[in-house]
Amino acid sequence: MKAIKIIGPGVVKLVELKEPKISPEEILIKVKALGLCGSDLKTYRGQNQMVSYPRIPGHEITGEIIQIGKNDLLNSR
């Protein structure tokens, strides 16, 4: 799977990541769209003192659930 990684202020690299293995409490989502917010932009510009580098940005995600962990928290209600 591909990801954008901010290596340092103003430096971005396209990287290949291994397919993640999920824990029993996690779900795996196939990303359909991802939003970059102001904090991501500040990270790219080197203006976000709360982050370290390298960093993969993006936390506003929509997608399709493709795997559910053994502790199916989505249907536990």
C-alpha positions as CSV (number, residue, x, y, z in Angstrom):
1,M,0.0,0.0,0.0
2,K,1.2,3.5,-0.8
3,A,1.4,6.5,1.6
4,I,2.7,10.0,1.6
5,K,5.4,10.6,4.2
6,I,6.5,14.0,5.3
7,I,10.3,13.5,5.9
8,G,10.9,17.0,7.2
9,P,9.6,20.5,6.6
10,G,8.8,20.9,2.9
11,V,10.0,17.4,2.0
12,V,7.5,14.7,1.0
13,K,8.1,11.2,-0.3
14,L,5.8,8.5,-1.7
15,V,6.5,5.3,0.2
16,E,5.3,1.7,0.0
17,L,4.1,0.2,3.3
18,K,3.5,-3.4,4.2
19,E,-0.1,-4.6,4.6
20,P,-0.9,-4.1,8.3
21,K,-1.9,-6.9,10.6
22,I,-4.8,-6.0,12.8
23,S,-5.2,-6.8,16.5
24,P,-8.4,-8.3,17.9
25,E,-9.7,-4.8,18.8
26,E,-9.0,-3.2,15.4
27,I,-10.6,-2.9,12.0
28,L,-8.9,-2.6,8.6
29,I,-10.3,0.1,6.4
30,K,-9.6,0.5,2.6
31,V,-9.3,4.2,2.2
32,K,-11.6,5.8,-0.4
33,A,-10.9,9.5,0.5
34,L,-8.6,11.3,2.9
35,G,-8.7,14.9,4.0
36,L,-5.6,16.9,5.0
37,C,-6.4,19.5,7.6
38,G,-4.6,22.6,8.8
39,S,-2.4,20.7,11.2
40,D,-1.2,18.5,8.3
41,L,-0.4,21.6,6.3
42,K,1.5,23.2,9.3
43,T,3.4,19.9,9.7
44,Y,4.5,20.1,6.1
45,R,5.5,23.7,6.5
46,G,7.5,22.9,9.7
47,Q,5.1,25.1,11.8
48,N,3.6,22.3,14.0
49,Q,5.7,21.9,17.1
50,M,3.6,19.0,18.4
51,V,4.9,16.5,15.8
52,S,8.1,14.6,15.0
53,Y,9.4,13.6,11.6
54,P,9.0,11.5,9.6
55,R,5.2,11.6,9.7
56,I,2.4,10.1,7.6
57,P,-0.3,12.8,7.5
58,G,-4.1,12.4,7.3
59,H,-6.6,11.5,10.0
60,E,-9.9,12.5,8.3
61,I,-10.7,9.3,6.5
62,T,-13.6,7.6,4.8
63,G,-13.5,4.1,3.4
64,E,-14.7,0.6,3.3
65,I,-14.2,-1.9,6.2
66,I,-12.4,-4.9,4.8
67,Q,-11.4,-6.8,7.9
68,I,-12.7,-6.9,11.5
69,G,-10.7,-8.1,14.5
70,K,-11.7,-11.1,16.5
71,N,-13.2,-8.9,19.3
72,D,-15.9,-7.6,16.9
73,L,-16.5,-4.3,18.7
74,L,-18.8,-3.0,15.9
75,N,-21.5,-5.6,16.7
76,S,-21.0,-6.0,20.5
77,R,-24.0,-3.8,21.4
